[in-house]
Each structure stands twice: as C-alpha cells, then as structure tokens.
Amino acid sequence: MAGYIFSLNDINALDFCVENGVYSTNLSPPTVKRDGSIVWKTHHEGTFADYFSMKPGDNVYFFNDRKIYGVGTLININFDCKFSNYPDALVPYIPDYKNIENSILLNTGTDSINNRCICTFKPEPNFFREGIDIDDVLSSNPNGFKILRSFWKLSFIKIDNQENKALRDIILKRNENFIGSKNSNEIIIFKDNFHNKISNKITPSYNASSKDILFSCSLDTKIGHEMAIEAHILDELSNNKNTLFGHWDYISHQVIASPFKPIDYMDKMDIFGYRYIKGYDTISKYLVVEIKKDTAKTDLIDQVMKYVDWINHEYAYGDYSMIEAFVVASYIPQDVIDYSKSICSRTYTKGRRPIVTDIWKNIRFIEYSYDKASNQLNFLEVK
C-alpha cells in the first residue's frame, strides 16, 4: 500500500484530524482573470491530482514541527475515501458560504469554502502521541526513503509501498508498547461521529472528478495546463483498469528523478507508477509518462529517455524490459517519431550464464484531444 504524509501548521490540528478521521487541504481561491473568467492555477490542479490517486488501504501520516505522527488508513465512506467537500467544489468558482453552508461536509466556518477536497481515514492501529523526528525516520532505513527527502513547500506528499513500509516500521517500533492502548496520553482517540454524519449526506454529487477542472482550462480541443492533463490521467488510471495506458497498481506524479540537489532544481517525472505480478507483491513493470499540452518536439523525447534511464538505474537495476514509457501531446509530428527511432532504444543484458542481450524500445506515442460534449480527454495512439 502507498502512504500520504500531510503537513500541519498547528499541532492542535493533529488532534482534530485524527479525532474526526478527516483531512482537507486549505487552498487559496481560484484566480479571477482580467476577462472575468475564473481558473485554477497549477498548484491547485496538482493538489487535486494527489487526491484523485488516493485508494482505500493507503496509509496516513501527519508532519508537524520536524516530527511525523501515525499511523492511519484511508477508508471508504459509502463509495470512496476522497470527496469534493461540497457539490461542484472542484469547479473554479468562488461560492457564497451562506448558499452552500448546509451542503459542506467538513464545515468549520466561512473558510471551509477553500477546503475543496477531503479524505477519510481511521487509525491503523493507532495514532500515537509520540511523533518521530524526521532525522530519526530517515536514519532508520537510509535506503528506504526517496520521496520523503524532498518533502518541501507541499501540503502533502505520496510515498510508494517500500517507503511507506519503512516509515510505518519506525513508527510502530518506537510505539510498540502503546499499540492497542486506549489511554489518551499515549494515543489520539478516534471517534466515528463525523464519519457517521457525512455518510448520510454523501451522494454521487460529492464525487471528486478531474472532469470538473478540465473545462475551465480547455482551448477548443486542447487543454491549457499540463497539470490538468496530468490530473485527468491520474484520475483515469486510478479508477479505470481498461485504459490505453494499461493497469497500474501504484501511480503518482511529479516524482523526483535526479540526484539530490536544491529541491527547486530537481527533475520530476510527470507520472510514475508500477504494477505487480498478479497475485503477488513483486513488481513486474514500471511506468513513466511525459506530457506536453501542445505539439511535441524532439526535446520531449530526450526528456522521457532521461527518465527511462533514471528508472532503470534507481528502480529496475539494469532490466530495461521492466519499463513502459509514454509520450502524451496534443499533436506528435512525424519528425518527432522519426527522431525517436534513433534515440529510443537501449541495449542491455540479462543473466550471467548464459548472458542474454536484448534491446528496449517500449515507448508509445499518444495524442490527446478534449471532447467538450463529454468533458473528458480522448486518447489515440500514433505510430
């Protein structure tokens, strides 16, 4: 299972979130343009994308003042574990609090209009009062942490199964004596009142969908923000096993793909994921998707191949056959495809006795188009 680490500015917010089994990011309002239209910015769409990939069973942690607290698990209330906080909350508009007050799920006052999404969880096994210092976490399993080392200027991050296990391990080991405790000095007591309350209110109108963010940045058949395309693909991969991109058990976005350096200068893969061998927890394939909202150019090919090499080195350990790469753009010219034929191949060896030599060419080219009638993206493979 994956894990989410939510950053809190106030330690009192930790008690509130755990007692109610809910978290919500407080976002800035959408931007009002000069022509009067209202749009989401990239950071809004990136936050929504993180919610779209949440699944029941994923672990939950909180970060405050250098310490990480846990452990919880995302759970479904009715049909999902993440929701729009009120109907049309993901549509870029600025509602009047009085008009939607009674429909807000997590309602803490007038600022609740800026809590556009929520996710629901329960302790698993407990949320312990003792947080673990971030240095202690990282030193507990130096090879187990990649994404956590780059947690900077974000409301929350997603970590993969291996990193999640490493984090869960250190928290449980440090709090072993308190597992199963009912002492409020040792754990934060969860109450299911809020879950019961919203279960009577949640209907399909609270579904968190990427369709709500597409139309506001659509330009005829194109989308004006690459992050919106990213969010839609994540939404599709999380909720639809029969996509052009295939089925993936773990997906994330904006995943670090460079040696450690100042965070703002790190390279990030648009979409990264992996799937298991069916019935086992052994990783079979890795996914990388690089997105261009406009016409693809040859530098996009160079970029995705840099990420292919990174995955091969950091995750697949020399086995290029484990990697599937996709390039997504509104239009992919023939000269770009021709260029890829000379660039997008890697010769590698597998085994020792006998040595087997093979060639990797597993890259696919996908053109997207926005369909206004259905308010979604259509994808077409080009060769």
C-alpha positions in Angstrom: 0.0 0.0 0.0 1.0 3.6 -0.6 1.2 6.3 2.1 0.3 10.0 2.4 2.1 12.4 4.7 0.1 15.5 5.4 1.8 18.7 6.7 0.1 20.6 9.5 0.9 24.1 10.7 -0.6 23.6 14.1 -0.2 20.6 16.4 -3.8 21.1 17.6 -4.9 20.3 14.0 -3.4 16.8 14.5 -6.0 16.1 17.3 -8.8 17.5 15.2 -7.9 15.4 12.1 -7.4 12.2 13.9 -10.4 12.5 16.3 -12.7 13.1 13.2 -10.8 10.8 10.8 -10.6 13.5 8.1 -8.1 15.7 6.3 -8.6 18.6 3.9 -6.1 20.9 2.3 -7.0 24.6 2.7 -6.4 26.1 -0.7 -6.2 29.6 -2.0 -9.2 30.8 -4.1 -9.0 30.2 -7.8 -7.7 33.1 -9.9 -10.0 35.7 -11.5 -8.6 36.7 -14.9 -8.9 40.2 -16.4 -11.7 39.0 -18.7 -13.7 37.9 -15.6 -13.2 34.1 -16.1 -12.1 32.1 -13.1 -9.4 29.4 -13.4 -7.4 27.1 -11.3 -3.6 27.6 -11.1 -1.1 24.7 -11.5 -0.7 24.2 -7.7 -4.5 23.8 -7.3 -4.6 21.1 -10.1 -1.5 19.4 -8.6 -3.3 19.1 -5.2 -6.4 17.7 -6.8 -4.3 15.2 -8.7 -2.9 13.9 -5.5 -6.4 13.3 -4.1 -7.5 11.5 -7.3 -4.9 8.8 -6.8 -6.0 8.0 -3.2 -7.2 4.5 -2.6 -8.7 2.8 0.5 -6.0 1.0 2.4 -3.3 3.6 1.8 -1.7 4.7 5.0 -2.0 8.2 6.5 0.7 10.2 8.5 1.0 13.7 9.7 4.0 16.0 9.8 4.4 18.9 12.2 7.5 20.7 13.5 10.0 18.1 12.3 8.0 15.1 13.6 5.9 12.5 11.8 2.9 11.0 13.5 1.0 7.9 12.6 -0.5 5.5 11.6 -3.9 5.6 9.9 -5.5 4.0 6.9 -7.8 5.6 4.2 -11.3 4.1 4.3 -14.4 4.4 2.2 -17.4 6.2 3.4 -20.2 5.0 1.1 -18.4 4.7 -2.2 -14.9 6.3 -1.8 -12.3 7.6 0.5 -12.0 11.1 -1.1 -14.7 13.6 -1.9 -15.5 17.1 -3.0 -16.2 18.9 0.2 -19.4 20.2 -1.4 -21.0 19.7 -4.8 -19.1 21.4 -7.6 -16.2 22.2 -5.2 -13.7 21.3 -7.9 -15.3 23.8 -10.3 -13.2 27.0 -10.3 -15.7 29.5 -8.8 -15.9 31.4 -5.5 -19.1 30.3 -3.8 -21.1 32.3 -1.2 -20.7 30.4 2.1 -24.3 31.1 3.0 -25.6 29.4 -0.2 -23.6 26.2 0.4 -23.3 26.1 4.2 -25.7 23.1 4.6 -24.0 21.0 1.9 -20.4 21.3 3.2 -19.1 18.0 4.6 -16.2 19.4 6.6 -17.6 22.7 7.8 -15.5 24.7 10.3 -16.8 28.2 9.3 -16.7 30.5 6.3 -13.1 29.5 5.3 -14.5 26.0 4.6 -15.2 27.1 1.0 -11.5 26.8 0.5 -11.5 23.2 1.6 -12.3 21.8 -1.8 -11.5 18.1 -1.2 -11.5 15.8 1.9 -10.2 12.3 2.5 -11.4 10.0 5.3 -9.3 7.6 7.4 -9.2 5.7 10.7 -6.3 4.8 13.0 -4.5 1.6 12.0 -3.6 0.5 14.6 -3.3 3.9 16.4 -2.2 7.5 16.1 0.4 7.8 18.7 1.1 10.9 20.7 4.9 10.4 20.3 6.0 11.7 16.9 9.3 10.6 15.4 11.8 13.2 14.4 12.4 13.4 10.7 16.2 12.7 11.2 15.4 9.6 13.1 13.0 8.5 10.4 15.5 8.9 7.6 18.4 7.3 9.5 16.2 4.3 10.5 16.4 3.0 6.9 18.6 5.2 4.7 18.0 3.2 1.5 14.2 3.1 2.1 13.4 6.8 1.7 13.5 8.7 -1.6 10.4 11.0 -1.8 10.4 11.9 1.9 13.8 13.5 1.5 12.3 16.0 -0.9 9.2 17.0 1.1 9.3 20.8 0.7 6.7 23.5 0.2 3.9 21.0 -0.3 0.7 20.4 1.7 1.3 16.7 1.4 3.2 14.0 -0.4 2.6 10.5 -1.6 5.2 7.7 -0.9 5.3 4.3 -2.5 4.9 0.9 -0.9 8.5 0.4 0.0 8.9 3.9 1.5 5.6 3.5 3.3 6.7 0.3 4.9 9.9 1.9 6.1 8.0 4.8 7.7 5.4 2.6 9.3 8.1 0.3 10.7 9.9 3.0 12.6 6.7 4.5 14.0 5.4 1.1 15.2 8.8 0.1 16.6 9.1 3.3 18.6 5.5 3.0 19.9 5.3 -0.8 20.3 4.3 -0.5 23.9 1.3 1.7 23.1 -0.2 -0.4 20.3 -3.8 -1.1 21.2 -3.8 1.4 24.0 -6.9 3.3 24.9 -5.0 5.9 27.0 -5.4 9.4 25.6 -2.0 10.3 26.9 -0.5 7.7 24.7 -2.7 7.8 21.6 -5.2 10.2 20.0 -8.7 8.8 20.4 -10.6 8.4 17.2 -14.4 9.0 17.2 -16.6 7.9 14.3 -19.2 10.7 14.8 -18.0 12.7 11.8 -18.0 9.6 9.5 -21.5 8.7 10.5 -22.7 12.3 9.9 -21.3 12.6 6.4 -22.3 9.1 5.4 -25.9 10.3 5.5 -25.1 13.3 3.3 -22.7 11.9 0.7 -24.2 11.2 -2.8 -22.6 10.9 -6.2 -22.6 14.7 -6.4 -19.7 14.7 -4.0 -17.6 12.6 -6.3 -14.1 14.1 -6.8 -13.6 14.1 -10.6 -11.0 15.5 -12.9 -13.7 16.5 -15.3 -14.5 19.5 -13.1 -11.1 21.0 -13.8 -10.8 20.3 -17.5 -13.4 22.5 -19.0 -12.1 25.7 -17.3 -8.7 25.4 -19.0 -9.9 24.0 -22.3 -9.0 25.7 -25.6 -11.1 24.1 -28.3 -9.6 20.5 -28.4 -6.6 21.4 -26.3 -6.0 21.8 -22.5 -4.2 24.9 -21.4 -2.4 23.4 -18.4 -0.2 20.3 -18.5 -1.0 19.7 -14.8 -4.7 19.4 -15.7 -3.9 16.7 -18.2 -1.7 15.0 -15.6 -4.6 15.1 -13.1 -7.0 13.6 -15.6 -4.7 10.7 -16.5 -4.1 10.0 -12.8 -7.9 10.0 -12.3 -8.4 7.6 -15.1 -5.6 5.3 -14.1 -6.9 5.2 -10.5 -10.5 4.4 -11.4 -10.4 2.6 -14.8 -8.4 -0.6 -15.4 -9.0 -0.6 -19.1 -7.1 2.5 -20.3 -4.8 2.9 -23.2 -2.0 3.2 -20.7 -2.8 -0.2 -19.1 -3.5 -1.1 -15.5 -1.1 0.1 -12.7 -1.3 -0.8 -9.0 0.6 2.3 -7.9 0.7 5.7 -9.6 2.0 9.1 -8.5 3.0 12.3 -10.2 5.8 14.9 -10.0 8.2 12.2 -8.8 11.8 13.1 -8.2 14.1 11.8 -11.0 17.5 13.3 -10.4 20.4 13.1 -7.8 19.7 15.1 -4.6 20.2 18.8 -5.1 18.2 22.0 -4.2 14.5 21.0 -4.4 13.5 23.7 -6.9 16.1 22.4 -9.4 15.2 18.7 -9.2 13.8 16.9 -12.3 10.4 15.4 -11.8 8.6 12.8 -13.8 5.1 13.8 -14.8 3.6 10.4 -14.0 5.3 7.4 -12.4 3.9 4.1 -11.4 4.3 0.3 -11.3 2.2 -2.8 -11.3 2.7 -6.1 -9.6 2.7 -9.6 -10.9 -0.9 -10.7 -10.5 -1.5 -12.3 -7.1 2.0 -11.3 -5.8 3.6 -8.2 -4.3 6.5 -8.5 -6.8 6.9 -5.5 -9.2 6.5 -6.5 -12.8 6.6 -3.2 -14.7 7.4 0.5 -14.2 5.5 3.3 -15.9 6.7 6.8 -16.9 4.5 9.3 -18.8 5.8 12.7 -20.0 3.1 15.2 -21.1 3.1 18.2 -23.4 -0.1 20.2 -23.7 0.9 21.5 -27.2 2.7 19.9 -30.1 5.5 17.6 -29.2 9.1 18.5 -30.1 12.2 16.4 -30.1 13.4 17.7 -26.7 10.4 15.9 -25.2 11.9 12.6 -26.4 15.2 13.4 -24.8 13.4 14.2 -21.6 11.4 11.0 -21.4 14.5 8.9 -22.2 16.4 10.6 -19.4 13.6 9.4 -17.1 13.7 5.9 -18.6 17.4 5.7 -17.8 16.7 7.0 -14.2 14.1 4.3 -13.6 16.4 1.7 -15.0 19.2 2.8 -12.6 17.2 3.5 -9.5 14.3 1.0 -9.7 14.8 -1.7 -12.3 18.5 -2.2 -11.6 19.6 -2.7 -15.2 16.5 -4.5 -16.5 15.1 -2.1 -19.1 12.4 -4.7 -20.0 10.5 -3.6 -16.8 9.9 -0.1 -18.2 7.0 1.2 -20.2 7.2 4.8 -21.4 4.5 7.1 -22.9 4.7 10.5 -24.5 1.4 12.4 -24.5 0.8 15.6 -26.5 -1.9 17.3 -28.5 0.0 16.5 -31.7 3.0 14.4 -32.4 4.6 15.2 -35.8 6.3 12.6 -37.9 9.7 14.2 -37.5 9.4 13.6 -33.7 8.5 9.9 -34.3 11.4 9.6 -36.7 13.7 11.1 -34.2 12.6 8.7 -31.5 13.6 5.7 -33.7 17.2 6.8 -33.4 17.0 7.8 -29.7 14.5 5.5 -28.0 16.4 2.2 -27.8 18.7 0.7 -25.2 20.8 -2.4 -25.5 21.1 -4.3 -22.2 22.0 -7.7 -20.9 20.1 -10.0 -18.5 21.5 -13.0 -16.7 25.1 -14.3 -16.2 25.2 -17.9 -17.5 24.1 -17.6 -20.2 24.3 -13.8 -20.9 21.2 -12.7 -22.8 21.4 -9.5 -24.8 18.2 -7.6 -25.6 17.0 -4.2 -27.0 14.5 -2.0 -25.2 12.1 0.1 -27.5 9.0 0.1 -25.3 7.9 3.7 -25.9 4.4 4.7 -27.2 3.1 8.0 -28.5 -0.3 9.2 -27.5 -2.2 12.2 -28.9 -5.0 13.7 -26.7 -8.0 15.8 -27.6 -10.6 17.4 -25.4 -14.2 16.5 -26.1 -16.4 19.3 -24.9 -19.6 17.2 -25.1 -18.4 14.5 -22.6 -16.0 16.9 -20.8 -13.1 14.4 -20.9 -9.9 13.6 -22.8 -9.8 11.1 -25.7 -6.5 9.4 -26.4 -5.2 8.0 -29.7 -2.0 6.1 -30.2 0.1 7.2 -33.2 2.9 5.1 -34.7 
